[in-house]
Amino acid sequence: MERIILQAGLRTALTKGERNQIRREGGVPAILYGKSVEPTPIYITPEAFKKLAHHNGYGLVELQVDGKGTYSAMVHKIEREPVSKRVLHIDFHAVQMNEPVDVDVPIILVGLEQVEKRGGIVQQQVREVMVRALPADVPEHVSADISSLEIGQALLVGQLPIPERCELKSDPDQVVLSVIEPKNAPPELEIEPKEPELVHDTEGKGEEAYV
């Protein structure tokens, strides 16, 4: 996993207005905590937030906190505004590089277009999977190739390609997604073969014919 270097500053208990000012300037209020780290209110700079957003908010980060030092950490929680989805606050969990961690990793779907071309609709129930690994071995995402799935089939958590150095912690029998028919698909019509009709002779020739 690529390590992202982020610049962060210390912050005291700020008022709501001061926190909003940080957000208006492109930064994000945050907190850093962990096994050997006291909860420390911080904020990440606008440049640091852009780096984090580029990696979808996941991954191992190196937090360089002004006046405190450098910490290896992982994003534990991202709080978003319900409507606009704007990031309001981030929880960073300080980690030890030689101790395994449990992390939720996003699932990336590959081959979605092929399924849709065959008329299938993908209903995804699970978007993250939990794995246990050393911080440096945690993947940024898990790719699931669904190109061969047909209507009526499903993908289970246990079928995901989990990297060798990671241990799956989610329920392997949980359904990640299923492929269904469109709701407005027209029903298939069964056409029965028509029996030949017997036509009687009306001219008195004593012959009958099938049409």
FIKE-291262 format. One record per residue (C-alpha): x negated, y, z. Coordinates in steps of 0.25 Angstrom, whole numbers, plus 5000, padded with zeros to 4 digits. Example, Ala and Ser with C-alpha at 12.3 -4.5 7.8 and 13.67 -1.06 7.14 Angstrom:
BEGIN
+------+------+------+
:   px :   py :   pz :
+------+------+------+
: 4951 : 4982 : 5031 :
: 4945 : 4996 : 5029 :
+------+------+------+
END
This chain:
BEGIN
+------+------+------+
:   px :   py :   pz :
+------+------+------+
: 5000 : 5000 : 5000 :
: 4995 : 5014 : 4996 :
: 4993 : 5023 : 5008 :
: 4999 : 5037 : 5007 :
: 4991 : 5048 : 5014 :
: 5001 : 5058 : 5020 :
: 4998 : 5072 : 5027 :
: 5006 : 5074 : 5039 :
: 5007 : 5085 : 5049 :
: 5011 : 5085 : 5064 :
: 5024 : 5091 : 5068 :
: 5030 : 5095 : 5081 :
: 5045 : 5093 : 5084 :
: 5051 : 5102 : 5073 :
: 5064 : 5108 : 5072 :
: 5074 : 5104 : 5061 :
: 5071 : 5117 : 5054 :
: 5056 : 5114 : 5054 :
: 5058 : 5100 : 5049 :
: 5066 : 5105 : 5038 :
: 5055 : 5115 : 5034 :
: 5045 : 5103 : 5033 :
: 5055 : 5096 : 5024 :
: 5057 : 5109 : 5015 :
: 5042 : 5110 : 5013 :
: 5042 : 5095 : 5008 :
: 5036 : 5089 : 5021 :
: 5043 : 5078 : 5030 :
: 5044 : 5077 : 5045 :
: 5039 : 5064 : 5050 :
: 5035 : 5056 : 5062 :
: 5023 : 5046 : 5064 :
: 5023 : 5035 : 5074 :
: 5018 : 5021 : 5076 :
: 5012 : 5011 : 5086 :
: 5000 : 5020 : 5090 :
: 5006 : 5033 : 5085 :
: 5015 : 5042 : 5094 :
: 5027 : 5048 : 5086 :
: 5021 : 5060 : 5079 :
: 5030 : 5070 : 5072 :
: 5023 : 5074 : 5058 :
: 5027 : 5079 : 5045 :
: 5022 : 5075 : 5031 :
: 5018 : 5086 : 5021 :
: 5025 : 5088 : 5008 :
: 5013 : 5081 : 5000 :
: 5014 : 5069 : 5009 :
: 5029 : 5067 : 5008 :
: 5027 : 5067 : 4992 :
: 5017 : 5056 : 4994 :
: 5026 : 5048 : 5003 :
: 5038 : 5050 : 4994 :
: 5030 : 5045 : 4982 :
: 5029 : 5032 : 4989 :
: 5044 : 5032 : 4993 :
: 5040 : 5034 : 5007 :
: 5034 : 5020 : 5009 :
: 5020 : 5016 : 5011 :
: 5008 : 5017 : 5021 :
: 5004 : 5031 : 5023 :
: 4992 : 5038 : 5030 :
: 4998 : 5050 : 5038 :
: 4987 : 5061 : 5040 :
: 4994 : 5069 : 5051 :
: 4988 : 5082 : 5054 :
: 4981 : 5082 : 5068 :
: 4984 : 5068 : 5071 :
: 4976 : 5059 : 5061 :
: 4980 : 5049 : 5050 :
: 4990 : 5037 : 5052 :
: 4993 : 5025 : 5044 :
: 5009 : 5025 : 5043 :
: 5021 : 5020 : 5036 :
: 5034 : 5027 : 5033 :
: 5044 : 5021 : 5043 :
: 5056 : 5029 : 5040 :
: 5061 : 5040 : 5031 :
: 5072 : 5049 : 5035 :
: 5080 : 5055 : 5023 :
: 5091 : 5065 : 5022 :
: 5104 : 5057 : 5019 :
: 5109 : 5064 : 5007 :
: 5096 : 5070 : 5000 :
: 5087 : 5059 : 5005 :
: 5076 : 5070 : 5008 :
: 5066 : 5064 : 5018 :
: 5068 : 5070 : 5032 :
: 5058 : 5062 : 5041 :
: 5048 : 5051 : 5040 :
: 5044 : 5041 : 5050 :
: 5029 : 5036 : 5049 :
: 5025 : 5024 : 5056 :
: 5010 : 5023 : 5059 :
: 5004 : 5010 : 5057 :
: 4992 : 5002 : 5060 :
: 4985 : 4996 : 5047 :
: 4982 : 4983 : 5053 :
: 4996 : 4980 : 5059 :
: 5008 : 4976 : 5050 :
: 5020 : 4984 : 5049 :
: 5035 : 4982 : 5044 :
: 5039 : 4991 : 5033 :
: 5051 : 4992 : 5024 :
: 5046 : 4992 : 5010 :
: 5055 : 4997 : 4998 :
: 5059 : 4987 : 4987 :
: 5057 : 4992 : 4973 :
: 5066 : 4985 : 4962 :
: 5059 : 4981 : 4949 :
: 5068 : 4976 : 4937 :
: 5081 : 4984 : 4940 :
: 5083 : 4988 : 4926 :
: 5083 : 4973 : 4921 :
: 5093 : 4970 : 4931 :
: 5102 : 4981 : 4927 :
: 5100 : 4978 : 4912 :
: 5107 : 4965 : 4915 :
: 5119 : 4972 : 4921 :
: 5115 : 4969 : 4936 :
: 5117 : 4979 : 4947 :
: 5106 : 4979 : 4958 :
: 5111 : 4981 : 4972 :
: 5099 : 4983 : 4981 :
: 5102 : 4981 : 4996 :
: 5088 : 4981 : 5001 :
: 5078 : 4992 : 4997 :
: 5067 : 4989 : 5007 :
: 5060 : 4977 : 5013 :
: 5052 : 4976 : 5026 :
: 5038 : 4970 : 5026 :
: 5027 : 4968 : 5036 :
: 5013 : 4971 : 5032 :
: 5000 : 4979 : 5035 :
: 5003 : 4993 : 5032 :
: 4993 : 4993 : 5020 :
: 5000 : 4981 : 5014 :
: 5014 : 4986 : 5015 :
: 5019 : 4988 : 5000 :
: 5026 : 5001 : 4996 :
: 5037 : 4993 : 4990 :
: 5042 : 4979 : 4986 :
: 5045 : 4977 : 4971 :
: 5057 : 4968 : 4968 :
: 5058 : 4963 : 4953 :
: 5073 : 4961 : 4951 :
: 5072 : 4961 : 4936 :
: 5077 : 4946 : 4935 :
: 5089 : 4947 : 4944 :
: 5102 : 4944 : 4938 :
: 5116 : 4948 : 4942 :
: 5120 : 4940 : 4955 :
: 5106 : 4939 : 4960 :
: 5099 : 4945 : 4972 :
: 5085 : 4949 : 4977 :
: 5081 : 4945 : 4992 :
: 5071 : 4952 : 5001 :
: 5063 : 4938 : 5001 :
: 5062 : 4939 : 4986 :
: 5054 : 4952 : 4986 :
: 5039 : 4952 : 4983 :
: 5033 : 4955 : 4996 :
: 5018 : 4958 : 4996 :
: 5009 : 4947 : 5002 :
: 5004 : 4955 : 5014 :
: 5018 : 4959 : 5018 :
: 5028 : 4951 : 5026 :
: 5043 : 4952 : 5023 :
: 5051 : 4956 : 5035 :
: 5065 : 4959 : 5029 :
: 5075 : 4948 : 5027 :
: 5071 : 4939 : 5015 :
: 5085 : 4935 : 5013 :
: 5090 : 4950 : 5012 :
: 5096 : 4954 : 4998 :
: 5088 : 4965 : 4992 :
: 5097 : 4967 : 4980 :
: 5107 : 4960 : 4971 :
: 5111 : 4961 : 4957 :
: 5126 : 4962 : 4954 :
: 5135 : 4965 : 4942 :
: 5140 : 4979 : 4940 :
: 5154 : 4981 : 4947 :
: 5160 : 4986 : 4934 :
: 5155 : 4974 : 4925 :
: 5167 : 4969 : 4916 :
: 5171 : 4955 : 4920 :
: 5167 : 4944 : 4910 :
: 5179 : 4939 : 4901 :
: 5180 : 4925 : 4899 :
: 5185 : 4922 : 4885 :
: 5193 : 4909 : 4883 :
: 5192 : 4902 : 4870 :
: 5206 : 4904 : 4862 :
: 5213 : 4891 : 4858 :
: 5216 : 4890 : 4844 :
: 5231 : 4893 : 4840 :
: 5239 : 4883 : 4833 :
: 5247 : 4889 : 4821 :
: 5259 : 4881 : 4816 :
: 5262 : 4880 : 4801 :
: 5274 : 4889 : 4798 :
: 5274 : 4886 : 4783 :
: 5278 : 4871 : 4785 :
: 5265 : 4865 : 4780 :
: 5264 : 4857 : 4793 :
: 5250 : 4863 : 4796 :
: 5245 : 4869 : 4809 :
: 5232 : 4878 : 4811 :
: 5224 : 4883 : 4822 :
: 5220 : 4898 : 4822 :
+------+------+------+
END
